[in-house]
Amino acid sequence: MQNEEQPVAKRRQGNLVEYTCRLCGDYDREGVFYAFLPFIDHLIGHLCLEQLRELSQPFHGGNDEAWYRNPDTFDVIPGLPPYEPDSLPWHRFLNKGEKLLPQAKVFLPDIADWLGRALDSIQPLNSILQSDVLVAEQLIQLSQGLSPEFQEQREFLLKPEEKLKDVGTDPKWPRRRGRQAGFVGESMAGARWKLTPSTSRELVRQIRLNPRGPTLRILNIRQERYWWEPQE
């Protein structure tokens, strides 16, 4: 399959990581990213094009863009921008009450693991055995102290600062030493889609109960977890 042997991520000079879509490759550099979250959004877009019925009938539209004809209603969908959680043109595919597409849910465990890797580097975190207002403030301070290697994770955690504080006061905070980094990662994974920490954790739990192999193989990804970790 195209680009199947190409590594998903490679570590470049310093802290720079290069992510390459195994469908697009790096032929025209449109499939190459230097930040994790835009890369994930790119993969979500691929899955949507493969799985959403509304996008199953593409045709050439204005400015030679790909437009789509809904096979059920015959409505025409003009060219879509690249997928982003806050992109209004993509919200038309959400069912009533949904905050994120099923194609986005697939990657919540990866975002949780990606955050967890960074949070594991904060030694004091996994020794916090209770949640309270002081812990909420401490989470902010600890996240601010993440090393430059984890700059993107630091910005992610601190952008929805109130959600991170909610995690610090969560009554489900783990009392067992060593589980705190994973708990925070799972709680914050859905923050881009405005999910509450508890909803984010529950969705991560549900997705991990069922192997994602068939879905990930659409993207030429063979590993179930940590497939996004950079190779030297």
C-alpha positions as CSV (number, residue, x, y, z in Angstrom):
1,M,0.0,0.0,0.0
2,Q,1.1,3.6,-0.7
3,N,3.7,4.8,1.9
4,E,3.0,1.9,4.2
5,E,6.7,1.5,5.2
6,Q,7.2,5.2,5.7
7,P,7.4,6.1,9.4
8,V,4.6,8.2,10.7
9,A,6.9,10.4,12.8
10,K,10.6,11.2,12.7
11,R,12.6,13.3,15.1
12,R,14.4,16.1,13.4
13,Q,16.9,18.6,14.7
14,G,16.4,19.6,18.4
15,N,12.8,19.1,19.6
16,L,11.3,19.2,16.1
17,V,9.1,16.2,15.1
18,E,8.0,15.6,11.5
19,Y,4.7,13.8,11.0
20,T,3.9,12.3,7.6
21,C,0.5,11.1,6.5
22,R,0.9,7.6,5.0
23,L,-1.8,8.3,2.5
24,C,-0.5,11.6,1.2
25,G,3.2,11.0,1.8
26,D,5.7,13.8,1.4
27,Y,5.6,14.1,-2.4
28,D,4.1,17.6,-2.4
29,R,4.6,18.2,1.4
30,E,0.9,18.6,1.9
31,G,1.0,15.4,4.0
32,V,3.8,16.6,6.2
33,F,3.2,18.3,9.6
34,Y,5.4,19.7,12.3
35,A,2.8,19.7,15.0
36,F,0.8,16.8,16.3
37,L,-2.7,18.3,16.5
38,P,-2.9,19.6,12.9
39,F,-1.6,16.1,11.8
40,I,-4.5,14.5,13.7
41,D,-7.0,16.9,12.2
42,H,-5.6,15.9,8.7
43,L,-6.2,12.2,9.5
44,I,-9.7,12.9,10.8
45,G,-10.4,14.6,7.4
46,H,-9.2,11.5,5.6
47,L,-11.6,9.3,7.6
48,C,-14.5,11.6,7.0
49,L,-13.9,11.5,3.3
50,E,-13.9,7.7,3.5
51,Q,-16.8,7.2,5.8
52,L,-19.3,10.0,5.7
53,R,-22.1,9.2,3.3
54,E,-22.6,12.9,2.6
55,L,-19.1,13.0,1.1
56,S,-19.4,9.8,-1.0
57,Q,-20.1,11.6,-4.3
58,P,-17.4,14.1,-5.0
59,F,-17.2,16.1,-8.2
60,H,-15.2,19.1,-9.6
61,G,-16.8,22.3,-8.5
62,G,-15.8,26.0,-8.6
63,N,-12.1,26.8,-8.9
64,D,-11.5,23.1,-9.5
65,E,-12.3,22.3,-5.9
66,A,-13.8,19.0,-4.8
67,W,-17.5,19.6,-4.1
68,Y,-19.8,16.9,-2.9
69,R,-23.4,15.9,-3.7
70,N,-25.4,14.3,-0.8
71,P,-26.8,11.1,-2.3
72,D,-29.9,11.2,-0.1
73,T,-30.9,14.8,-0.5
74,F,-29.0,15.8,-3.6
75,D,-27.8,18.9,-1.8
76,V,-24.5,20.2,-3.0
77,I,-21.7,20.8,-0.4
78,P,-19.1,23.3,-1.7
79,G,-15.4,22.7,-1.2
80,L,-14.7,22.0,2.5
81,P,-11.7,23.6,4.3
82,P,-9.3,21.3,6.1
83,Y,-11.0,19.7,9.2
84,E,-10.7,21.5,12.5
85,P,-12.8,21.1,15.6
86,D,-14.2,24.6,15.4
87,S,-14.7,24.7,11.6
88,L,-18.4,25.5,11.1
89,P,-18.6,23.9,7.6
90,W,-17.8,20.6,9.3
91,H,-20.5,21.0,11.9
92,R,-23.1,20.2,9.4
93,F,-22.1,16.5,9.7
94,L,-22.8,16.4,13.4
95,N,-25.9,14.7,14.6
96,K,-28.1,16.5,17.1
97,G,-26.4,16.6,20.5
98,E,-23.0,15.5,19.1
99,K,-19.9,17.6,19.9
100,L,-17.5,15.7,17.7
101,L,-17.7,13.3,14.8
102,P,-17.2,9.6,15.2
103,Q,-14.1,10.0,13.0
104,A,-12.7,12.4,15.6
105,K,-13.6,10.2,18.5
106,V,-11.3,7.5,17.1
107,F,-8.2,9.6,18.0
108,L,-9.2,10.6,21.5
109,P,-7.0,7.8,23.0
110,D,-4.0,9.0,20.9
111,I,-4.4,12.6,22.2
112,A,-4.8,11.2,25.7
113,D,-1.6,9.2,25.3
114,W,0.2,12.1,23.7
115,L,-0.7,14.3,26.7
116,G,0.1,11.5,29.1
117,R,3.7,11.1,27.8
118,A,4.3,14.8,28.5
119,L,2.7,14.7,31.9
120,D,4.7,11.6,32.9
121,S,7.8,13.8,32.7
122,I,6.5,15.9,35.7
123,Q,7.7,13.8,38.6
124,P,5.6,15.4,41.3
125,L,2.3,14.9,39.4
126,N,2.1,11.1,40.0
127,S,2.4,11.6,43.7
128,I,-0.6,13.8,44.1
129,L,-3.2,11.5,45.8
130,Q,-6.2,13.8,46.3
131,S,-8.0,16.5,44.4
132,D,-8.9,20.0,45.7
133,V,-8.6,23.7,44.8
134,L,-4.9,23.7,45.6
135,V,-4.3,20.8,43.3
136,A,-6.1,22.6,40.5
137,E,-3.7,25.6,40.8
138,Q,-0.8,23.1,41.1
139,L,-1.8,21.5,37.8
140,I,-1.5,24.9,36.1
141,Q,1.9,25.5,37.6
142,L,3.2,22.0,36.7
143,S,1.9,22.3,33.1
144,Q,3.6,25.7,32.8
145,G,6.9,24.0,33.7
146,L,6.8,21.4,31.0
147,S,10.1,21.2,29.0
148,P,10.5,22.7,25.5
149,E,10.2,19.2,24.1
150,F,6.5,19.3,25.1
151,Q,5.7,22.8,24.1
152,E,2.6,21.8,22.0
153,Q,1.2,19.8,24.9
154,R,1.9,22.7,27.3
155,E,-0.1,25.1,25.1
156,F,-2.8,22.5,24.7
157,L,-3.2,22.0,28.5
158,L,-3.1,25.7,29.3
159,K,-5.4,27.0,26.6
160,P,-8.6,25.7,28.3
161,E,-7.2,26.6,31.8
162,E,-10.6,26.3,33.5
163,K,-10.9,22.7,32.2
164,L,-7.5,21.8,33.6
165,K,-8.6,23.3,36.9
166,D,-11.8,21.2,36.8
167,V,-9.6,18.1,36.4
168,G,-7.7,19.1,39.5
169,T,-10.9,19.2,41.6
170,D,-12.4,16.1,40.0
171,P,-13.8,13.7,42.6
172,K,-12.7,10.8,40.4
173,W,-9.0,11.8,40.9
174,P,-7.0,8.6,41.3
175,R,-5.8,7.8,44.7
176,R,-3.3,5.2,43.4
177,R,0.2,6.6,42.9
178,G,1.4,6.6,39.2
179,R,-2.0,7.0,37.5
180,Q,-2.4,10.7,37.7
181,A,-0.7,11.6,34.4
182,G,-2.9,9.2,32.5
183,F,-6.0,10.5,34.3
184,V,-5.2,14.1,33.3
185,G,-4.4,13.1,29.7
186,E,-7.7,11.2,29.3
187,S,-9.6,14.1,31.0
188,M,-8.2,16.7,28.7
189,A,-8.2,14.8,25.4
190,G,-11.6,16.1,24.4
191,A,-11.0,19.7,25.4
192,R,-10.7,20.8,21.8
193,W,-14.3,19.7,21.3
194,K,-15.4,21.3,24.5
195,L,-16.0,18.0,26.2
196,T,-16.2,17.9,30.0
197,P,-13.3,15.9,31.7
198,S,-15.6,13.1,32.7
199,T,-17.1,12.8,29.2
200,S,-13.7,12.8,27.7
201,R,-12.5,10.0,30.0
202,E,-15.6,7.9,29.3
203,L,-15.2,8.2,25.5
204,V,-11.5,7.2,25.7
205,R,-12.6,4.2,27.8
206,Q,-15.2,3.2,25.4
207,I,-12.9,3.5,22.3
208,R,-10.2,1.4,24.0
209,L,-12.6,-1.4,24.7
210,N,-12.8,-2.1,20.9
211,P,-9.7,-2.5,18.7
212,R,-9.4,0.3,16.2
213,G,-7.3,-1.7,13.8
214,P,-9.8,-1.8,10.9
215,T,-10.2,2.0,11.1
216,L,-6.5,2.8,11.5
217,R,-5.6,0.5,8.6
218,I,-7.6,2.9,6.3
219,L,-4.8,5.3,7.0
220,N,-2.1,2.7,6.6
221,I,-1.5,2.7,10.4
222,R,-0.7,-0.8,11.8
223,Q,-0.2,-0.2,15.5
224,E,-3.1,0.2,17.9
225,R,-1.3,2.6,20.3
226,Y,1.8,4.9,20.2
227,W,2.0,4.7,16.4
228,W,2.6,8.5,16.4
229,E,5.8,8.3,18.5
230,P,8.8,9.7,16.6
231,Q,11.6,7.5,15.3
232,E,15.1,8.8,15.6
